[in-house]
Amino acid sequence: MDIRTSRAIVSFVHCFPSSLCFYSNSDQLGADDLIMLRPRSLPIVLLVLLLVTLVYYRNSFYTNRDASAISWQEPPPDYKVPAGFDWPKVKANYPVTSHIPLPSSPAQAIPRIQHTSTPPTGDVAVLRKHRLNTVKAEFVHAWSGYKKHAWLQDEVAPLSGGVHNPFGGWAATLVDSLGRPLHTCSYSPVSLITTKIHF
Amino acid sequence: MDMTEDFEEALGALDKIDFTTCSLDTLNVFETTIRYLGGFLAAYDLSEGKYPSLLDKAKELGEMLYVAFDTPNHFPMTRWHFKDAMMGKKQVAHDAALVAEIGSLTLEFTRLSQITGDPKYFDAVQRIMNVFDAQQDDTKLPGLWPVMLNTRDLNFTADTFFTLGGMADSMYEYLPKVTTSSTWHSLYIC
């Protein structure tokens, strides 16, 4: 059983009020816990076992298919490309002989599905401004943490202050966020996109 | 905090990003595309082309990722042993690839072709979408595509697992975005 499943069980069990408590007050479930069971707890035990089974199989199912699972393997040592290597010069084993051209006709309009909103007034305007500032503050907080603890790394580990490099170690957070300051905060050549978003 | 200053600082750091070193043996082509190529191109567009270094980085990465498409049917490796590719080793597309990883490359590759004028990036992803188009009504849930695609034999109809959530969602997200891709300007810059 993996750690995620164990945690799921523990947190599930913690949901029970103390009168129904049928496990020891440790953070891990073990064989000892079962000794404390009383007959009237049987339906609950069966329910828990059912949930455990479901959680376990759901987790193993997603682990097999999860797109990010492979990324979290321990990264191997850095690899250096031979000097003078140039990707465009790699000779194709299966050369493309003709290219599908970019469409030249204008894109077809698709029907609008969004609600047509009007700029808020009064208390609603104040509330939305508050929400907007909260989002900005969250961005600034996360960005500052990345700069301080993980600059040029893929990700900051928010609790430990450590780093993760699951995306090649090419400063994924930095690159992924490049456009964000432009539309999260004011940036002169670009209109403030956030002024058009109504929360 | 002055975010303009931060943006300029981040731009200055681009030079330090070296695609000739890598923390991984196997590169996830989808993740690399959406995070890095998408990041460079979005910032390039949002700053209205004022920073050529952003496009340079996008082109540099685009050239690298394009080699992942060097397979018999030109479908990309999604989990890419890029070091083998560097050595010229032959590659065959996977017989099991996640639908999101195959179907969510269009936005970045199309935009890269639009900006650079080099059709090869659009060509690479349009070949994929043509297969999506051809097999859309033949899947177990016609109209949708399953999570696992056989990109080696170009069979998108065998898998029985469907979702609009993780492993598939970004593919469906990209469809309307690419459809309106000639209206990029109004899409991103209000």
Interface residues (C-beta under 8 A of the other chain):
Chain A: Y62 R65 D66 A67 S68 I70 S71 P75 P76 D78 Y79 K80 V81 P82 F85 W87 P88 V90 K91 A92 N93 Y94 V96 H99 I100 P101 L102 P103 P106 A107 Q108 I110 V140 W143 S144 K147 W151 L152 D154 N165 P166 F167 G168 G169 W170 A171 A172 L174 V175 D176 S177 L178 G179 P181 L182 H183 T184 C185 S186 Y187 S188 P189 V190 S191 I193 T195 K196
Chain B: M1 M3 T4 D6 F7 A10 L11 A13 K16 I17 D18 F19 T20 T21 C22 S23 L24 D25 T26 L27 N28 F30 E31 T32 R35 Y36 G38 G39 F40 A42 A43 D45 L46 S47 E48 K50 L54 E60 E63 M64 Y66 V67 D70 T71 P72 H74 R79 K83 A85 M86 G88 K90 Q91 L98 A100 E101 T110 S113 Q114 P119 K120 F122 D123 A124 Q126 R127 V147 M148 G166 M167 P176 T179 T180 S181 S182 T183 Y188 I189 C190
